[in-house]
């Protein structure tokens, strides 16, 4: 095993990231060492890259960033059981305490002591990653590395979409970023009837149409989600709605487009001061569920089972780059004319 490796690092406060060499991480008795093959750039990584207010509050340089990845196990701690050298894996990016009430009740995604790979802990934009063995997810057969590398955001989409029954239901999704588009794909795969997705960026809406059959995609600058109710022949509004945009206006539109007794799942972070019509919510007997992360580890099983059963996420990957070209990947993400951007680490030794 070599002593140093390439890594993409937030080495100081301020915009930008650096490609540099850092020591290969050592693993503890309950950890595995993963040789990274593919990674994907997340919106969180863009926050860190741009050094916005969120990044200033949460990131302490120097730090190897990145938390969407796939690779293979090349090192096992002395206490690791159930995993083997050579296993192809991805991993849950939330490292939890295992001791709090939620952890002990099996609700680990709600651990109050959660630390994030690539946020508080060293990340995956590197040749190697040290990870608690319990966070490693062995990949089922037939799942390519580049698809496994986007399982973190796909898990957000699956957790959100499958929170409520979708069979035969009419579904509204506000926000056509990669997670919103993948949630629409899950809704179609799970048997929803009409699916409407809204955004203000035509590129994203066109990308959504490539991934999801029979999708109604509308630009919220020019069209209203309320108008689609009559256009699609719905009598009472949407049965299940998913807010992915973080827009207060989108949330308000969604509230009034969802039928009495309808269900709303909220994944997009709202800005401070966002208002909400609580009287409408109360008088219409609606159900609202906040969504965070992925359910450990049921969401991961569902993701892999859906991919094995024919759900194709390939169109959501729009850029494939060598990790040395990471700057171009971040530029694509910031431009908003990108789906998922994959960085290839397999040629790091060349």
C-alpha positions in Angstrom: 0.0 0.0 0.0 1.4 3.4 -1.0 1.7 6.1 1.7 0.1 9.1 -0.1 -2.7 9.6 -2.5 -4.5 12.2 -4.7 -7.4 14.0 -3.0 -9.6 17.0 -3.6 -9.3 19.2 -0.5 -10.8 22.3 0.9 -7.5 23.4 2.2 -8.4 26.9 3.4 -11.4 29.2 3.9 -12.6 30.8 0.7 -13.9 29.7 -2.7 -12.3 26.8 -4.6 -10.8 23.4 -3.9 -7.3 22.0 -4.4 -6.1 18.8 -5.9 -3.2 17.7 -3.7 -1.5 14.7 -2.2 -2.4 13.6 1.4 -1.6 10.5 3.4 -3.6 7.4 2.7 -5.9 7.0 5.7 -5.3 4.4 8.3 -8.2 2.2 9.4 -9.3 1.3 12.9 -10.5 -2.2 14.0 -14.1 -1.6 12.9 -13.4 0.2 9.6 -12.7 -0.7 6.0 -10.4 0.9 3.5 -12.2 1.5 0.1 -10.3 2.1 -3.1 -12.4 4.7 -4.9 -13.4 4.1 -8.5 -16.1 6.7 -9.2 -17.4 9.7 -7.3 -20.2 12.2 -8.1 -20.4 15.9 -7.3 -23.3 16.9 -5.0 -25.0 20.2 -4.4 -23.4 20.1 -0.9 -19.9 19.9 -2.6 -20.9 23.0 -4.6 -21.7 24.9 -1.4 -18.3 24.0 -0.1 -16.6 24.9 -3.4 -18.3 28.3 -3.5 -17.8 28.8 0.2 -21.3 30.2 0.9 -22.8 30.9 4.3 -23.7 27.2 4.8 -20.1 26.1 4.1 -18.7 28.8 6.4 -20.9 27.5 9.3 -20.3 23.8 8.8 -16.8 23.2 7.2 -13.5 23.3 9.1 -10.5 23.2 6.6 -8.4 21.4 5.8 -10.8 18.6 4.7 -11.0 16.1 2.0 -14.5 16.6 0.5 -17.0 14.4 -1.3 -19.6 11.8 -0.1 -21.0 10.2 -3.3 -18.8 7.2 -4.3 -18.3 3.6 -5.3 -15.2 1.4 -5.0 -13.9 -1.8 -3.7 -12.6 -2.9 -0.3 -8.8 -3.2 -0.1 -8.4 -3.2 3.7 -10.3 -4.8 6.6 -10.1 -3.8 10.3 -9.4 -6.7 12.7 -13.0 -6.7 14.1 -14.8 -6.4 10.7 -17.2 -9.3 10.0 -19.5 -9.9 6.9 -17.3 -8.0 4.4 -14.4 -9.3 2.3 -11.5 -7.9 0.4 -12.5 -7.2 -3.1 -16.2 -6.5 -2.3 -17.7 -3.8 -4.5 -19.3 -1.2 -2.2 -20.8 2.2 -1.8 -21.6 3.6 1.6 -24.0 5.5 3.8 -22.5 9.0 4.2 -24.1 9.7 7.7 -22.0 8.3 10.5 -24.2 7.9 13.6 -23.6 7.4 17.3 -25.5 4.2 17.8 -26.4 5.2 21.3 -29.1 7.9 21.2 -32.8 7.1 21.4 -33.4 7.1 17.7 -30.4 5.0 16.9 -31.4 2.4 19.5 -34.9 2.4 18.1 -33.6 1.7 14.5 -34.2 5.2 13.3 -30.5 5.9 12.6 -31.2 8.5 9.9 -32.5 10.7 12.8 -29.4 10.4 15.0 -28.8 13.7 16.8 -25.0 13.1 16.7 -24.8 12.5 12.9 -21.5 13.4 11.2 -21.2 13.5 7.5 -18.5 12.0 5.3 -16.9 14.9 3.4 -18.5 17.5 5.7 -17.3 16.8 9.3 -15.3 13.7 8.4 -12.7 13.1 5.7 -14.4 12.5 2.4 -14.4 10.3 -0.7 -12.9 12.6 -3.3 -9.7 10.7 -3.0 -8.0 7.5 -4.0 -8.9 5.8 -0.7 -11.6 6.3 1.9 -11.6 4.9 5.5 -15.2 4.1 6.5 -17.0 2.4 9.5 -17.7 -1.1 8.3 -21.4 -0.8 9.3 -21.7 2.1 6.8 -20.4 0.0 3.8 -23.1 -1.2 1.4 -22.1 -4.3 -0.6 -23.4 -3.8 -4.2 -25.8 -6.4 -5.7 -24.9 -7.9 -9.1 -25.4 -5.8 -12.2 -25.1 -2.4 -10.6 -22.4 -0.3 -12.4 -20.0 1.8 -10.3 -21.2 5.1 -11.8 -24.8 4.3 -10.8 -23.7 3.2 -7.3 -21.8 6.5 -7.0 -25.1 8.4 -7.1 -26.9 6.2 -4.6 -26.6 8.9 -1.9 -28.9 11.4 -3.7 -30.9 8.5 -5.3 -31.5 7.4 -1.7 -32.9 10.9 -0.9 -35.3 10.5 -3.8 -36.3 7.0 -2.8 -36.8 7.9 0.8 -39.0 10.9 -0.2 -41.0 9.1 -2.9 -41.7 5.9 -1.0 -42.8 7.7 2.2 -46.4 7.5 0.9 -48.3 5.0 -1.2 -47.9 5.9 -4.9 -49.9 3.2 -6.7 -52.5 4.8 -8.9 -51.9 8.2 -7.4 -51.4 11.6 -9.0 -48.0 13.1 -8.0 -46.6 16.6 -8.0 -42.8 17.3 -7.7 -41.5 20.8 -7.4 -37.8 21.1 -8.3 -36.3 19.2 -11.2 -32.7 18.9 -9.9 -31.3 15.4 -10.0 -33.1 14.3 -6.8 -36.4 15.6 -8.0 -36.0 13.9 -11.4 -35.0 10.6 -9.7 -38.0 10.9 -7.4 -40.2 11.2 -10.5 -38.6 8.1 -11.9 -39.3 6.2 -8.7 -42.9 7.4 -8.7 -43.3 6.1 -12.3 -41.6 2.8 -11.4 -43.9 2.4 -8.3 -47.1 2.8 -10.3 -48.2 6.5 -10.1 -50.7 7.7 -12.6 -50.1 11.3 -13.5 -46.7 12.8 -12.6 -46.1 16.5 -12.9 -42.6 18.1 -12.2 -42.0 21.9 -12.2 -38.8 24.0 -12.3 -37.7 27.3 -13.8 -34.8 25.8 -15.8 -35.7 24.3 -19.2 -32.5 22.1 -19.3 -33.6 20.3 -16.2 -37.2 19.8 -17.4 -35.9 18.4 -20.7 -33.6 16.1 -18.8 -36.5 14.9 -16.6 -38.4 14.0 -19.8 -35.5 11.8 -21.0 -35.6 9.8 -17.7 -39.3 9.5 -16.9 -41.8 8.3 -19.5 -45.2 10.2 -19.8 -44.0 13.0 -17.5 -45.6 16.4 -17.6 -42.8 19.0 -17.1 -43.8 22.6 -16.7 -41.7 25.8 -16.4 -43.0 27.6 -13.3 -42.0 31.0 -14.8 -44.7 30.6 -17.4 -47.1 27.9 -16.2 -48.9 27.1 -12.9 -49.1 23.7 -11.3 -52.7 24.5 -10.5 -53.6 24.6 -14.2 -52.4 21.1 -14.7 -55.1 19.7 -12.4 -57.8 20.4 -14.9 -55.7 19.7 -18.0 -55.0 16.2 -16.8 -58.6 15.6 -15.8 -58.0 15.4 -12.1 -61.0 16.3 -10.0 -59.5 17.1 -6.6 -55.8 17.9 -7.0 -52.6 15.9 -6.4 -52.7 12.9 -4.0 -49.0 13.0 -3.2 -46.7 16.0 -3.5 -42.9 16.2 -3.0 -41.1 19.6 -2.5 -37.5 19.4 -3.7 -36.8 23.0 -4.7 -36.5 25.0 -1.5 -38.7 27.7 -3.0 -41.3 29.2 -0.7 -43.5 30.0 -3.7 -43.3 26.4 -4.9 -44.3 25.2 -1.4 -47.3 27.5 -1.4 -48.4 26.4 -4.9 -48.0 22.8 -3.8 -50.1 23.3 -0.7 -53.0 24.6 -2.8 -52.6 22.0 -5.5 -52.8 19.0 -3.2 -56.2 17.6 -2.6 -58.0 17.5 0.8 -56.4 14.7 2.8 -53.4 14.7 0.5 -49.8 14.0 1.5 -46.8 16.2 1.2 -43.1 15.2 1.6 -40.6 18.0 2.2 -37.0 17.5 1.3 -35.9 20.9 0.0 -34.6 23.2 2.6 -36.7 26.4 2.9 -35.2 29.8 3.5 -35.6 31.4 7.0 -38.8 33.4 7.1 -40.7 31.2 4.6 -44.5 31.6 5.3 -47.0 28.7 5.3 -50.8 28.7 5.2 -51.4 26.6 8.3 -55.2 27.2 8.2 -55.4 25.6 4.7 -53.3 22.7 6.0 -55.5 22.2 9.0 -58.9 22.6 7.4 -57.9 20.2 4.6 -56.7 17.5 6.9 -53.4 17.2 5.1 -50.3 15.2 6.1 -46.8 16.7 5.9 -43.6 14.7 6.4 -40.1 16.1 6.6 -37.5 13.9 4.9 -33.8 13.7 5.9 -31.2 11.4 4.4 -32.0 7.8 3.8 -33.5 5.1 6.1 -30.6 2.9 7.3 -30.6 0.5 5.7 -33.9 -0.3 4.1 -33.6 2.5 1.5 -30.4 1.0 0.2 -32.0 -2.4 -0.3 -34.9 -0.8 -2.2 -32.5 1.3 -4.4 -30.5 -1.8 -5.5 -33.6 -3.9 -6.0 -35.2 -1.3 -8.3 -32.0 -1.0 -10.4 -31.8 -4.8 -10.7 -35.5 -4.8 -11.7 -35.0 -2.4 -14.6 -35.1 1.2 -13.3 -32.5 3.0 -15.5 -30.9 6.1 -14.1 -28.2 6.4 -16.8 -29.7 9.5 -18.4 -29.3 11.5 -15.2 -25.5 11.3 -15.7 -24.6 14.0 -18.1 -20.9 14.5 -17.5 -18.1 11.9 -17.1 -14.6 13.4 -16.2 -11.3 12.3 -14.9 -10.9 13.5 -11.3 -8.1 15.8 -12.4 -10.7 17.8 -14.4 -12.8 18.4 -11.3 -12.9 22.1 -11.9 -14.8 21.5 -15.1 -17.2 19.3 -13.2 -18.0 22.0 -10.7 -18.4 24.6 -13.5 -21.0 22.3 -15.1 -22.9 22.0 -11.8 -22.9 25.7 -11.2 -24.1 26.4 -14.7 -27.3 24.4 -13.8 -26.9 22.7 -17.2 -25.9 19.3 -15.8 -27.5 16.3 -14.2 -25.0 14.2 -12.2 -21.3 14.7 -12.8 -19.1 11.6 -12.4 -15.4 11.8 -11.6 -13.3 8.8 -12.5 -10.5 7.8 -10.1 -9.5 4.5 -11.8 -6.5 6.1 -13.7 -5.0 7.8 -10.6 -1.8 5.7 -10.9 -1.2 6.5 -14.6 
